[in-house]
Amino acid sequence: MLPIHKIIWIENTTKSRTKRKNEPHETMDDLEQVKSYVKAYEWGGPTSALQLYHLRNLSSLIKPGDLVIDLACGPGPLLIELACLFPGAQFIGVDLSPTMLTHLQMEADRLGLKNISTLCEDISLLPSIKNQQINMVITTSALHHLPDENILTLVFQRIASILSVDGGFYMFDFGLLKSNTSRDLFVKEVSKLAPPITARDYELSLQAAYPIDTVFRIAESNLPKPFKASRSAFFDFFYFLHTSPRAIPSNEISTKLKEHWHTLSLNHKFEYLSLRFLAKNKYFLENLS
């Protein structure tokens, strides 16, 4: 179990923040990396609690008939789950890695999902997407892949341009931790369930994360308002940017989410509840309007 109390102490007694390091590669094309990534997102794997948290939040943001785009979707584990939950919505997975998108399309075909399509494009440009065409924009654990603040700004500006008048967005990513020791503790915990190649990818992701204050500053200047920005309590591990709820989850969706909850191990349930507490702490909730 992750020693949260130890990490809180380390992060709050560390004076200066480590410098952000770009990931070696902006895209993941190696087949073994992709397979390992997919394995990590299976139910029962290290990301199960976070995956369920995303699904619950998005269940009140996506409406039947929506056109939803997932930016830097990778092999699309979240997109697959959402397409199953919302058969009446259409989903577009965007990524620069053809290997990732091929896997996503193969998995969608295997499951008989007709409401998923893929697009291999730069998420800061999206030349194939018309303005005000998209009802919901999603990006999770992906913005840290962007090489610099200028590109992050362009992504937020492009999101603002493609959203429909009543559209919404949901974004999640890691924040840059202060201490390398804290980062190592997170990687050690993930290594218990994930293959070594995935644990290494996770370590590189934590190193490449942007300071949360930087992300919030760029978001406030470029994303359509109003929206909510929340950061993890006690130390800067993650953040959310999202619009207000747009829908009420159906009974069928609520039932499926409960089924996912019951499949989680006790450790994952504790992790999920901890995530809810860290993300919902009112002291760290900012309303930007």
N, C-alpha and C positions, 0 to 999 in steps of 0.2 A: 504494500500500500504506500502511496506517495506521502512522504513526510511533509505535509503542508506547513506544520508549525515551524519546522526547520527552515523551509524556503522563505516563509514570511520574515523570520529573523534575519536570514542572510540578505534578502532584498532590501529590508529596511535599515540595515546597518552598513550596506555598501554605499559609498559616497558617490562614485562616478559610474556611469553606465558603459558597458562594453560597446565597441564600435560595430556598427552593422557591416556584415560581409555579404556581398552578392553571392548567390548560388553559382556553382561552376557552370551549370547549363540552365538556360531559361526554360527549356522543354525537356521532358522525359521520353526518350525514344527507345531506350534499351529494353528489349523484351523481358529480360529477367527482372528489371526494376518494375516494369508495369505489372507483371505477375505478382510480385511481392506486394506492391501497392494495393492491388485488388484483394489479396489475401488479408491484408490489414483491415479492410473495410467489410469483411464478412461479419455477420452477427455472431457475437461471442469473442470477436477480436478486440484489439486495443482501442478502437474508435467507436465502439457500440454505444456508449453513453452519449457521446457527442452527436452521433448520428441521430439517435432518438430525440435529442434536444432540438436539433435542427428541424426534424419532421414535425414535432409538436408546434414549434413556432410558425413554420410555413403552412401548417394546416389552417391557420386563420389569416393567411395572406394571399393564398391562391384561390381563385374562383373558377367554377366550371366555365369553359369557353375561353379561358385566358390563353394568351400566347406567352410562354415563359422561356427565358433564355438563361442558361447557366454558363457564366464566363470562366474560362480556364477550368473546365469541368473534369479534365483527366479522363479516366475510364468510366466516369459517370455513376459511381455507386449511389450517390444521393439522387441523381436524376432518375435512375431506374426505380428507386423506391417511390419517388413522387409521381412518376408516370403510372405506377400501379395504383396509387391512392387516388389519383385524379384522371381517370380515363377520358373525361370530357375536355381536358385541357391539352394543348399542344406544347411540346418541349423541344428546345433547340440546344444541343450541347456544343459549345465553342471551345476549341483548343488549337494550339499550334503544333501539337504532336499527332501526326497521322496514325502512329501506333496506338495511342490512347483512344482516338476516335474509332479506329477499326474495332478495338475491343468493345467499346460501348455499343456500336451498331450490331456486332455479333451477339452480344448479350441481349439486346433489345429484340433481335430476331428470334433468338432461342426462346425467349419468354412470350413471343407473339405480341409484343407491344408495337402498335402502329402509330403511336402518338409521339415518337421520338425521331428527330432528325439530327444530323451533325453538320458542323461548319468549321472548316480549317482556316481560321483567320486570326489576325492580330486583334486582341480585345480592345486596344486603344484606337483602332480604326473602324473595324466592322463595316467594310464597304458594302456588304450585301444586305445590311439591315437599314430599312427606311426610318426616317425620323418619326417619332410618336407611333411606332408600330407595335412596341412591346408592352404587355400589361404587367409583367413581373420580371425583374432582374435579380438573379442570385449569383453570388460568388462566395465560396467557402474555402478557407485555408489555401488561398491562391494569390492574394495581392502581394505577398512577400516575394513572389517570383519576379516581380517587376524590377527592372534594373535601377531606377532612380525616381526621385520625387516628380520630375517633369513628366515621366510616363504615367505615374500614378495620377497626376492631375489630368492628363489626357483621357485616361480611363473613366474618371469621374465625370468629366465633361461629356464624354460620349454616352455614358449611361443617362445623363440628364437629357440628351438630345433624342434618344430612341424611346424613352418612356412615353406611354400614352398619357392623356390628361389626368386620368384617374389611376394611373399605374403606381406600382410600389417597388421597393427593393429590399433585399436582405443580404447583408454582408457579414462575414465573420473571418477573423484571422488572428494570428499570434501577434503579441506585442514583444518588443525587444526587452528582454530581461536585463537587469543590471549586472548580475554576476554570472560568470562562467560556471561556477559551482552549482548554482540553481539550475542552469541548463542541463548540466551533467546528471543531476538527480531526476529530471524529467525524462531524459533519454534512457537512463537506467531502468526506470519503471516501464517504459514502452518496450524495452528490450526483453522483458519477461514474457511478452505475448507475441511480439512481432519478429520476423526474420531479421538477421543482421543488416541486410541491405536496406530494409525499411527503417530500422533504427538509425542508420547513418543518414538516410534522407531526412528523417525527422530532425536530427541534429543540425544539418545544413539549413533546414527551414527556420529553426529557432535563431540561428546566427543571422539569417537574412531578413528577419522580421524588422518592420519599421517601428520607431518609437511611437507610442499611441498618440501622444500630443501632436506629432507631425501629421498623422493620418486624420485626426479630428480637425486640425487647422485646414487641411486641403479639402476635406469633405464639406466643411462649413462654407467654404468659398465657391464650391463647384457643384454640389449635389442639390437637387430640388428640395425645397423645404415645404412643410415641416417634416422633420424626422427625429428619431431618437438615437443617441450615441451612448453606449454604456461600456464600461471597462470592468475588468475583474477587480474585486475588492482586495485590499491589502497589498497587492503587488501587481505590476503590469504584465500579466501573462497572456490575456486575450482581450478582444473587443468585439462589439456588435454595432453595426449601423443598420437601421431599419425604419421603414415607415409604419404607420399605425395599422392595426388589423383591418382587413378588407372583407372578411367573410367569417361565417360561423361554421365550424367543422360539422360535417354530417355525422349521424350516428354510426354509419358504416366506417368512416375514417377514424372516429374515436375508438371504436371497437378494435380496429386493426392496430392502432397505436398501443392500446392496452395489451394486446397479444404480444407485441414486441417487448413491452415492459416486463411481462411475465417470463420471457425467455432470458432476460439478463441475469447474470450471476449476482450474488450479494455484493461483491466488490464493485461491479458495474453500476448497480443500483445506488450504492453509496457515492460513487463518482458522479452519477447523474444528479443526485440531490445536492451534492457539493457544488456542481456546476450551476444549478439553479440559484443557490444561495450567493455564490460569487458574482453571478451575472445580474442578479436582481437587487443587490444591495443598493438601497435608495441613495445612500451618501455618494455613490459613484455614478448615479444616473444623471445625464445631462439632456435637457430638452432643447434642441436647436430649432428655432422657428423665426 
